[in-house]
């Protein structure tokens, strides 16, 4: 049984309220669950989050995977560590430059269109100077 920690919607129409629950991954979002860990009220200003940190840590320790939104709330509360940031320098250096074996074939139609655009640009530039 794959266990996930997810948000279960429980509010009225246009008044969302979520319970943070542990559930089987094959169950519906608002279906049967194993345990309630807390709640999240996005309508409160500022939003309200209350959860049992010990239960959350024990479930994660047992292998429960938090959903994206639940993990975000856990990071904000300091229960799980923040995600490592992606470094842009490393990605730029490891990306290999692909060179073509032979240049692309430019069709006659594309060549004529390019010449027409250049001619139009020169006309616009000439009228702008005058």
N, C-alpha and C positions, 0 to 999 in steps of 0.2 A: 504494500500500500504506500503510494507516494503521498507524503503529507506536505501541505503548504500552509503558510500563514498568509491570510488574505483579508480583504475588507468585505464585509457583508452589509449590503444596504438595508437600512431599517427605518428610514424616515417617511414622512408623508409626501405627497406629490409636490414637487418643487421645493421641498424642505429636506435635503439629504442629511442623513445621519448614518454613520457607519460603525459597525462593531468590528473589532479586530479579532478574528477567530482562527483556530487551527482546524483544517478540514482536509478530507481526502481530495486529491487533485481532480478526480473523476466526477465529483459531485458538482451540482449547480452552484452558482455564486451565492444565492440566497437559500441554498438547501441545507441538508443536515451537516452539522459540524461536530468536532470532538470537544473543543473547549473554547470559552470566551476569554480573551486575554486583555481586552480593554475596549475603548471606544474612541472615535474621532468625529468631532462636530465641526464641519467647515463653515457653518452658518454663524457661529459665535464670533464676535469681534473682540479680541483676536481669537483665531480658531482654538478649540479646546481638544486636547489629547490627554487621555489618561490610560495607562496600561500597567500591568504587573510585570515589572522588568525581570524579576526572577523567573517567572514562568516563560517569558519570551526567550531568555537566555538558555533555559533548560531545553525548550523545544528546538531551538537552533542547534544546540549541542547534540540533540538526538537525530539531527539531519533534516529538520523541516526547512523547506526553502521559502523565504518570504517573497511575496509578489513585489513588483516594482514600487508600487505606492506604499506598501507596508514597509519595505526596506528604506524608503525615503523618510518615513516617519521615525523609524528606528535610528537612522543616522542623525536626524535632527535632535532626538532625545539622548544620543550618545550611547545607545545600546550596542550598535555595531559600528565598526570603524568606517571612516569615509573612504569612498572609492579613490584609488590612485588616479591622479590626473594624467592625461595623455600628453606626452612630450611631442612638440611639433618638430623639433630639430632632428630627432631620431628618425621620424617618418620620412623626412626630406632626404636624409643621407642614404637610407636603405632602399629608397625607390629607384629602381633601375631605369635608365633611359633606353627606350626602345627605338632603334634606328631601323628604318625601312631598308629592305634589301634593294629595292628599286623605287624610284620616285613614282608618285601617283600620276596616272594619265589624266591630263586636263583635256576635256572635250572642246570642240570648236565652239559650241554654243556658250560654254562658260567663258571662253576667251573673248568672244564678241560682247557678252554681257559686261565683262570687266572693263573693256575698252569704252563701252557706252557710259558706264558709271563715271569713269575718269573724265570723259568729254563733258558730261553734265556738271561735274564738280568744277571743272575749269571755267565753264560758262558762268556758274554761280559766283565763283571767285572774281571773275572779270567784272560782272555787274556790281558786285559789292565794292570794288575799288573805285568804280566810276561815280 
